[in-house]
């Protein structure tokens, strides 16, 4: 009996049934081992079966699982203190929720309430989620078309083009939202100077600047925050994915004057800030900052990209290598489905980003040996693909 019988046709599925994981490795139901470069779409940030996270969850389960935010809780207090201690400058308030889309939804409401304006600007190529508000800020028409009308007053500017951005700003613009590194559209890194220019425009015009670091944040790019690469802090920062070591959690970090504009009851979350997620979040942040994971992300990311550039010299089917840290895109000259399936046979799980881009988002604990094995598997897979295409000609 298949999961599809109950879950419908909502996901692009891979023919692997995962049973367990440890570090950057997972095992299927038959005991076959894989190097995990999917990382649960970036959720397995601190590694599968991270002992800090596992122990924290076990300890919290024996205390209490749920405490609504209308009551106080010491685990939540500890997590908030730790998170704000690491946050970009000026972000001293937090709304805790359960996912990336929820973090975006909260940010939209906070920015509109604070400014009293309605207009929203996102970037072409953006991906911010699939709930109605987040979807309104997501560019790709294939996600949007069937569900219109969406939230009104959204404009899109070309990512990295400051003049394109200026052209869509008006007196009713409440917010500008962007990913410092666009994930779903192919690991597109913001050009030098762009984030600083956007920050300057927002300051001049009283516009709230929101960074979506749901995929790029928390050490993924070799810095704690992706925006650190450009020394630019937002007014609101949206986080999720690996923030609680694999347990569902989202967080919207906000400047105090922005959150102060909200009245009691205007936004809330029943599960947001539950003690299980907060306990796991404390452990995940400790693992990131005390176990060398951010440094490893930078080091292993450099090794990956160096090896991939060498493969690019060898295989003409590779068009471009992009990314920072362990957020890497490999743009090919054709669709990558067959490559992904061959890699599965070779014990490597990898993501796609659009039809022709391979995406690498492994746990930040990935080792030198694993990177070497992934590069070898990709090399042999591309060689086989070249031979197959040559025969077909």
C-alpha positions in Angstrom: 0.0 0.0 0.0 1.4 3.4 -1.0 1.3 6.7 0.7 -0.2 8.2 -2.4 -3.4 6.4 -1.7 -3.9 8.8 1.2 -1.7 11.9 0.4 -2.8 12.6 -3.1 -0.5 13.8 -5.9 0.9 16.9 -4.1 4.6 16.0 -4.0 7.3 15.1 -6.5 8.3 11.7 -5.0 11.6 9.8 -5.1 11.5 6.0 -5.0 13.2 5.7 -1.6 11.6 4.9 1.8 13.7 6.4 4.5 13.8 4.6 7.9 16.6 6.2 9.9 19.4 8.8 9.7 22.6 9.8 11.5 24.7 12.9 10.7 24.6 13.4 6.9 23.6 9.8 6.2 20.2 8.1 5.9 19.1 4.5 5.4 16.2 3.1 3.5 13.8 0.3 4.6 16.1 -2.3 3.0 19.1 -1.0 4.9 20.8 0.8 1.9 22.8 3.8 3.0 22.7 7.2 1.3 24.7 10.5 1.7 21.9 13.0 2.2 22.4 16.1 0.1 18.6 16.9 0.3 18.7 17.4 4.1 14.9 17.5 4.2 14.9 20.6 2.0 17.4 22.2 4.4 15.6 21.1 7.6 18.3 18.6 8.7 20.6 21.5 9.3 22.5 20.1 12.4 22.4 16.5 11.2 20.1 13.6 11.6 19.9 12.2 15.1 21.8 15.1 16.5 22.4 14.1 20.1 22.0 17.6 21.6 18.5 17.8 19.9 17.5 14.3 20.7 18.4 14.6 24.4 16.7 18.0 24.7 13.4 16.6 23.2 13.5 13.6 25.5 14.0 15.7 28.6 11.3 18.2 27.6 8.8 15.4 26.8 9.0 14.3 30.4 8.2 17.8 31.6 5.4 19.2 29.4 4.8 19.2 25.7 2.5 22.2 25.1 2.3 25.6 26.8 0.3 28.3 25.0 2.0 31.7 24.8 -0.8 33.2 27.0 1.2 31.4 29.8 4.9 31.7 30.5 7.4 28.9 30.1 11.1 28.7 31.1 12.2 26.6 28.0 10.6 29.2 25.7 12.3 32.0 27.6 15.7 30.3 27.3 15.2 29.8 23.6 14.2 33.4 23.0 17.1 34.7 24.9 19.6 32.5 22.9 18.0 33.4 19.6 18.0 37.2 20.2 21.5 36.9 21.4 22.5 35.7 18.0 20.1 37.9 15.9 21.2 40.6 13.4 21.6 44.0 15.0 18.4 45.7 16.0 16.2 42.6 15.9 15.1 42.3 19.5 11.6 40.9 19.3 10.3 37.5 18.1 7.0 36.0 17.0 7.3 32.2 17.2 5.2 30.1 14.7 5.5 26.7 13.0 6.8 27.1 9.5 8.5 29.3 6.9 5.2 30.3 5.3 3.8 31.3 8.7 6.9 33.3 9.4 6.3 35.2 6.1 2.6 35.7 6.9 3.4 37.3 10.2 6.0 39.6 8.6 3.5 40.8 6.0 1.0 41.7 8.7 3.6 43.4 11.0 4.9 45.6 8.1 1.5 46.6 6.9 0.3 47.5 10.4 3.5 49.4 11.3 3.6 51.5 8.1 -0.2 51.9 7.6 0.6 51.2 3.9 -0.6 48.3 1.7 1.9 47.9 -1.2 4.3 45.0 -1.2 7.4 44.4 -3.4 9.0 41.0 -3.9 11.6 39.8 -6.4 11.3 38.0 -9.6 12.4 34.5 -9.0 11.3 34.7 -5.4 9.8 31.8 -3.3 8.3 32.6 0.1 5.8 29.8 0.5 2.4 28.5 -0.6 -0.2 29.9 1.9 -2.2 32.7 0.4 -0.1 35.6 1.7 3.3 34.0 1.1 2.1 32.8 -2.3 1.2 36.3 -3.2 4.9 37.2 -2.8 6.1 34.1 -4.7 6.9 34.9 -8.3 6.6 31.6 -10.3 3.2 31.7 -12.2 2.9 27.9 -12.0 2.3 28.2 -8.2 0.0 31.2 -8.4 -2.2 30.9 -11.5 -4.8 28.5 -10.2 -5.4 30.4 -7.0 -5.9 34.0 -8.1 -7.0 36.4 -7.0 -4.3 36.5 -4.3 -3.4 39.3 -1.9 -3.6 42.6 -3.8 -1.0 45.3 -4.2 2.1 43.1 -4.9 4.7 44.1 -7.4 7.8 42.2 -8.6 11.2 43.8 -9.3 14.2 42.1 -11.0 16.5 40.6 -8.4 19.8 42.4 -8.3 18.5 45.4 -10.4 18.2 48.5 -8.2 16.6 50.5 -11.0 13.9 47.9 -11.5 13.2 48.1 -7.8 12.9 51.8 -7.8 10.5 51.7 -10.7 7.9 49.8 -8.7 8.1 51.7 -5.4 5.3 54.2 -4.8 3.9 56.2 -1.8 1.9 53.2 -0.6 4.8 50.7 -0.5 4.9 49.1 2.9 7.5 46.4 2.5 10.3 45.0 0.3 11.0 41.3 0.8 13.9 39.3 -0.7 16.0 36.2 -0.2 19.7 37.2 0.1 20.3 34.0 -1.9 17.2 32.8 -3.9 16.7 29.1 -3.2 13.9 27.7 -5.3 14.8 29.6 -8.5 18.3 28.1 -8.6 20.6 29.3 -5.8 20.8 32.9 -7.2 23.2 35.0 -5.1 22.5 38.7 -4.6 25.1 40.7 -6.5 27.6 42.8 -4.5 26.1 46.0 -3.3 22.5 45.1 -4.0 21.4 44.5 -0.4 23.1 47.7 0.8 21.3 49.7 -1.9 17.9 48.2 -0.9 18.6 48.9 2.7 19.4 52.6 1.8 16.1 52.9 -0.2 14.0 51.5 2.6 15.6 53.9 5.1 15.0 56.9 2.8 11.3 56.0 2.1 10.2 54.5 5.4 9.7 51.0 3.9 10.1 47.9 6.0 12.9 45.6 4.7 12.2 41.9 5.2 14.9 39.2 4.6 13.6 35.7 4.0 16.5 33.5 5.4 14.3 30.4 5.8 16.6 28.4 3.6 19.8 30.5 3.6 20.0 31.4 7.3 21.4 29.7 10.4 24.9 28.9 9.1 23.8 27.4 5.8 26.0 29.8 3.8 29.1 29.6 6.0 27.9 32.6 8.0 25.3 32.6 10.8 23.1 34.8 8.7 23.3 35.1 4.9 22.9 38.9 5.1 26.2 38.9 7.1 28.0 38.4 3.7 26.9 41.9 2.8 26.9 43.5 6.3 23.3 44.4 6.0 20.5 43.9 8.6 16.8 43.9 7.8 13.9 45.2 9.8 12.3 41.8 9.9 14.0 38.4 9.4 12.0 35.2 8.7 13.4 31.9 9.8 12.3 28.2 9.8 13.6 24.9 8.3 16.5 23.8 10.6 15.9 26.3 13.4 14.7 23.5 15.8 16.8 20.6 14.5 14.0 19.0 12.5 11.0 19.8 14.7 8.5 22.2 13.1 9.2 25.8 14.0 9.2 29.2 12.4 10.3 32.5 13.8 9.8 36.1 12.7 12.4 38.4 14.2 11.4 42.0 14.3 12.5 45.5 15.4 10.8 46.5 18.6 9.0 49.6 17.2 7.5 47.4 14.5 6.1 44.8 16.8 5.0 47.5 19.2 2.5 48.6 16.5 0.5 45.4 16.9 -2.3 45.1 19.4 -3.1 42.1 21.5 -4.9 39.4 19.5 -4.1 40.8 16.1 -1.7 37.9 15.5 -1.1 34.6 17.4 -0.2 31.0 17.0 -1.6 28.1 19.0 1.4 25.9 18.6 4.0 28.7 18.2 6.7 28.6 20.9 5.7 25.2 22.3 8.2 23.8 24.7 9.2 20.8 22.5 10.2 23.1 19.6 11.9 25.5 21.9 13.9 22.8 23.7 15.0 21.4 20.2 15.7 25.0 19.1 18.0 25.6 22.1 19.9 22.5 21.2 20.1 23.3 17.5 21.5 26.8 18.2 24.0 25.3 20.6 25.1 22.8 18.1 25.5 25.5 15.4 27.5 27.8 17.6 29.5 25.4 19.8 30.1 22.3 17.5 31.9 24.2 14.6 29.0 23.7 12.2 29.1 27.2 10.7 32.8 26.8 10.1 32.3 23.4 8.6 29.6 24.8 6.3 32.1 27.3 4.9 34.9 24.7 4.6 32.9 21.9 3.0 31.1 24.4 0.8 34.5 25.6 -0.5 35.5 21.9 -1.1 32.3 21.2 -2.9 32.5 24.2 -5.2 36.2 23.6 -6.0 35.4 20.0 -6.9 32.3 21.1 -8.9 34.3 23.7 -10.9 36.8 20.9 -11.8 33.8 18.8 -13.0 32.6 21.7 -15.0 35.9 21.8 -16.9 35.4 18.1 -17.6 31.7 17.9 -18.4 30.4 20.5 -20.8 26.8 19.7 -19.7 27.5 21.8 -16.5 26.7 25.4 -17.3 27.3 27.2 -14.0 28.1 26.6 -10.3 26.5 29.0 -7.8 26.1 29.5 -4.0 27.8 30.1 -0.7 28.6 27.6 2.0 26.5 24.4 1.8 23.8 26.1 -0.4 24.9 25.2 -3.9 23.3 25.1 -7.3 24.6 23.3 -10.3 22.9 24.5 -13.5 22.9 22.0 -16.3 22.2 22.4 -20.0 19.3 19.9 -19.8 16.8 18.5 -17.3 18.2 16.7 -14.2 15.6 14.1 -13.4 17.7 11.2 -14.8 20.8 12.4 -13.0 18.9 12.5 -9.7 17.6 8.9 -10.2 21.1 7.6 -11.1 22.6 9.3 -8.1 20.0 7.5 -5.9 21.3 4.2 -7.3 24.8 5.3 -6.3 23.7 6.2 -2.8 23.4 9.9 -3.0 20.2 11.9 -2.4 20.2 15.3 -4.1 17.6 18.0 -4.8 16.5 19.8 -7.9 15.7 23.5 -8.3 13.7 23.9 -11.4 14.0 21.4 -14.2 17.7 21.9 -15.0 19.4 22.7 -11.7 20.8 20.3 -9.1 20.6 21.7 -5.6 22.8 20.6 -2.7 21.5 21.3 0.9 23.2 18.7 3.1 23.4 18.8 6.9 26.2 21.1 8.1 27.9 18.1 9.7 28.8 16.6 6.3 32.4 15.4 6.2 35.3 15.8 3.8 35.0 12.1 2.9 31.3 12.4 2.1 32.0 15.5 -0.1 34.6 13.5 -2.0 32.2 10.6 -2.5 29.4 12.8 -3.7 31.7 14.5 -6.2 32.9 11.0 -7.5 29.2 9.8 -7.8 28.3 13.0 -9.7 31.3 12.6 -12.0 30.6 9.0 -12.9 26.9 9.9 -13.3 27.6 12.7 -15.8 30.1 10.5 -17.7 27.4 7.8 -18.0 24.8 10.4 -19.1 27.2 11.8 -21.8 27.8 8.3 -23.1 24.0 7.6 -23.2 23.3 10.8 -25.1 26.2 10.1 -27.5 24.8 6.7 -28.3 21.3 8.2 -28.9 22.7 10.7 -31.4 
